[in-house]
Amino acid sequence: YLKPLTQLVVDYLEDAGIEVVDALSLEVPDNLAVARLDPTDLREHWRKLDLTGADALVLSACVQMPSLESIQAVEDEAGIPVLSAATATTFRILSQLGLPTVVPGAGDLLSGRHRDPTAA
């Protein structure tokens, strides 16, 4: 996201009662270019954030950004749950379909340990 869109996402989360302790914008204006970004670069980008007091890390809030292959590696190193727009969407879809929320190597959210309180 560009900085103004990142701020909109931060504001949305904070309006929902989620404290955002830090945020980073990659400043890539073209969605097609975002889709071509190397997901392994996320393993370095997160280090620029001050995660003091953070309970979790959203590695990517954009479904266009490939991130899945970095989720588990960053989670293992950061020591806190790591998720992305894609893993959150996958969790919700699996939950709503009544399927196990297990995707090996996709982080804590998709470990099968969590239940969607709104699922049928």
C-alpha positions in Angstrom: 0.0 0.0 0.0 0.9 3.6 -0.4 1.1 5.6 2.9 -2.4 7.1 2.7 -4.0 3.7 2.1 -1.9 2.2 4.9 -3.2 4.9 7.2 -6.8 4.2 6.2 -6.2 0.5 7.1 -4.6 1.5 10.5 -7.6 3.9 11.2 -10.1 1.1 10.3 -8.4 -1.4 12.7 -8.1 1.2 15.5 -11.8 2.1 15.0 -12.6 -1.6 15.5 -10.7 -1.5 18.8 -7.4 -3.0 17.7 -4.3 -1.0 18.7 -1.8 -0.7 15.9 1.7 -0.3 17.4 3.5 0.3 14.1 3.0 0.1 10.3 5.1 0.0 7.2 4.2 1.0 3.6 6.1 -0.6 0.7 5.0 2.3 -1.5 4.4 0.2 -4.6 1.7 2.1 -6.6 0.9 -0.6 -9.2 -1.1 -3.7 -8.1 0.4 -5.8 -10.8 3.9 -4.9 -9.5 2.7 -5.8 -6.0 1.8 -9.3 -7.2 5.3 -9.6 -8.6 7.1 -8.8 -5.3 9.3 -11.5 -3.9 7.5 -12.8 -0.8 10.7 -13.8 0.8 11.5 -10.0 1.1 8.8 -9.9 3.8 11.2 -11.8 6.0 13.3 -8.7 6.1 10.6 -5.9 5.9 9.0 -6.9 9.2 12.3 -6.2 11.0 11.8 -2.5 10.3 8.8 -2.4 12.7 8.8 -1.8 16.4 6.8 -4.7 17.7 7.1 -3.8 21.4 3.8 -4.7 23.0 2.4 -6.3 19.9 0.3 -9.4 20.3 0.4 -10.3 16.6 1.9 -9.1 13.3 -0.1 -8.5 10.1 2.6 -9.3 7.5 0.5 -8.2 4.6 -2.9 -6.5 4.6 -3.1 -6.8 0.8 -4.3 -10.0 -0.9 -2.4 -9.0 -4.0 0.9 -9.3 -2.1 2.2 -12.9 -2.1 3.0 -13.7 1.5 2.1 -17.3 2.4 5.6 -18.7 2.1 6.9 -16.1 4.6 4.2 -16.4 7.3 5.6 -19.3 9.2 9.2 -18.2 9.0 8.5 -14.7 10.3 6.2 -16.1 13.0 9.0 -18.5 14.1 11.5 -15.6 14.3 9.2 -12.9 15.7 7.8 -15.2 18.4 4.2 -13.8 17.9 1.4 -14.9 15.7 1.7 -13.7 12.1 -1.2 -13.4 9.7 -2.0 -11.8 6.4 -5.2 -10.8 4.5 -4.9 -14.1 2.7 -4.5 -16.3 5.8 -7.4 -14.4 7.6 -9.6 -14.9 4.5 -8.7 -18.5 4.3 -9.5 -19.0 8.0 -12.9 -17.4 7.6 -13.8 -19.4 4.5 -12.8 -22.7 6.0 -14.6 -21.9 9.2 -17.8 -20.9 7.4 -17.7 -24.1 5.4 -17.3 -26.1 8.6 -13.9 -27.4 7.4 -10.7 -27.8 9.5 -8.8 -24.5 9.7 -5.5 -26.3 9.1 -2.9 -25.3 6.5 0.5 -26.7 7.4 3.2 -24.0 7.5 0.8 -21.1 7.3 1.2 -19.8 10.8 -0.8 -20.0 14.1 -4.1 -18.8 12.7 -4.2 -21.8 10.3 -2.9 -24.3 12.8 -6.3 -25.7 13.7 -6.1 -24.3 17.3 -8.5 -21.4 16.7 -12.3 -21.3 16.2 -14.2 -18.6 14.4 -16.9 -17.5 16.9 -19.2 -16.6 14.1 -19.0 -19.9 12.3 -22.1 -22.0 11.9 
